[in-house]
Amino acid sequence: MEYKFLDAKNTMAITTKRIVSGKSDILLVSHDEDDGMWEFLDGEDVCEDNALVVSMYEMVQIDESINKLYDLPLGWVAHRKSKTAEWTRTPN
């Protein structure tokens, strides 16, 4: 499996239990400007009980297509309508 992100594989990322369990796809990615944190979300509301902190490498294992976002600038988001759709990037 290829890992394109410049961040170390063990860098923390935020996601949801729905994504990790395979019940939801990654449809929204945020690269936070203030702390550089990556968020991999499904576009649904995230409550504290559903949030998880995992490694960037684990996120790529879940969906290797997120490698296309390895160069997403700080403060930007990317979204798509389905797992097979192309990513759209915008400043946050």
N, C-alpha and C positions, 0 to 999 in steps of 0.2 A: 504494500500500500504506500502511495506517495503522500508526503507531508510537505506542503509548500510554504506554510506560514513562517515568518521570520522569528516569531515568538518561540521560546523553548517549548518542547512537547509537553512539559509538565506545568506550563503556565495555566493558571486558573481561568475558567470560563463559567458563565452563568447559563443555565438552561432549565428545563422543566422535567419533571418525572414523566410527563406524557411523551416527550421526545425520547428520553432514554429508554422507555419501555416499548417504543415503536408504535404507540397509539397516535402520535402526531408527527408531522414532518417539520423540518426547519424551513420556515417561510419568511423569517425576519432576522436579520443579523445587524447588530449594533457594535461599533467600535468606539467606546466612550472616550470623549475628548479629555475629561478631567482626570481619569486614572488609567486609561489605556485598556480597560477591561473589555473583553469580548462577551457579548450576549447572543445566544442562539435560541430563538423563540419560535413559537408557532402562530403568533399573531393574536392569541387569546390572552385574556387577563391572567396575570401571574400573581398568585397569593403566596405568602411566605411558606405555607405548607406544601406547595407544589414546586418550589424552586430548589434547584440543586447546584452545587459547585462541583465541576468536573475538570479534567485536564483538556487542553486544546487537542491533544492527540486522540483522546476518547471521542471528541466531537467529530473529528475527521473519520474515525472508524465508524461512527454512526451514519455519516453521510459524506462521502468523499467529494461530492460535488461542491462543498463549501470551500475547497481549495481554490476555486475561482475567485474567492474574495480575499486571498492572502495579502493583497496590497490595498485593501479598503482603508482609506485615510482615517486618522483620528477624527472623531466628531461626525462621521458619516454612517449611514444605514444602507442596507440593501434589503430588498424584498422581492418576493415572487408569488405568483398565485397558486402554484403547485410544485411538487418536487421535481417535475420535468420541465417547468417553465424557466426561461432565462431570468437572471438577476437584474434588477433595476437599482442603480446606486443614486443616492441623493444626500446632500448635506443635511445633518440633523438640525 
